[in-house]
Every structure is written in C-alpha cells, then in structure tokens.
Amino acid sequence: MECRVCNQPISFIKGSYPGRKRRSTRAVHESELSESLRQANGEVVTPHPGVQRKLRLELEGKHARQQPTTIEMAERSLAPDSPEQTENTEMYSKVSA
C-alpha cells in the first residue's frame, strides 16, 4: 500500500508506543520503518483491509497538517514580482544593454 500524498510505501507496526498502555497498530512510511520498530518494540503486521484504510487515512492526515508550511513556501517562491521589483529589473536591463 502507498501513501497517496507522497507515494511512499506504507507498513503497519503493532507495538507498545510510549505514553500508551495498550499495544496498538500504526501506519508508517517504509523510510521510517526501522526507527518506528525500535521505538515501539513491535512487529510488522498486515491488518484487515478496513483497518489498513483507517490507518492510512490517519497517516495522510498528518501530511495535511504538515503540508501548509510546505505549500506556503512554494507559493512564496512562485509569487509574482512586485511592481517596484519589475521596474528595477527593466531599468537594469536598459542600462546594461
């Protein structure tokens, strides 16, 4: 299964996570798999397809919370030039020509 936001493969880890009393299953990207296995002291499992979907949606929701900062940065870099900056660019090109 792949994350629909970043297209990375997803694995499911069942373990006891810090701050929780019970064992639970979480979805993690395969790039974070070894670290998550170590932290949870758990194992890779294959849950029921409905549970996989729920866990995948939770993981993708984390992307949504992190994405606005990335999107805002991209918008800033693609923002149109200010009129003053455009005028300065025109003046420089005339002077250097």
LINHU-V405658 format. One line per field, one symbol per residue. ss: DSSP state (H for helix, E for strand, - for the rest). psi: psi as a letter, one per 40 degrees, with the letter a starting at -180 (. if undefined). Layout:
ss: ???
psi: ???
//
This chain:
ss: -E------EEEEEEE--------EEEEEEHHHHHHHHHHH--EEE---HHHHHHHHHHHHHHHHHHHHHHHHHHHHHH----HHHHHHHHHHHHHH-
psi: iihedefiihihhhahiheidihihihiiddedddddddefaihigiidddddddddddddddddddddddddddddeiiiiddddddddddddde.
//
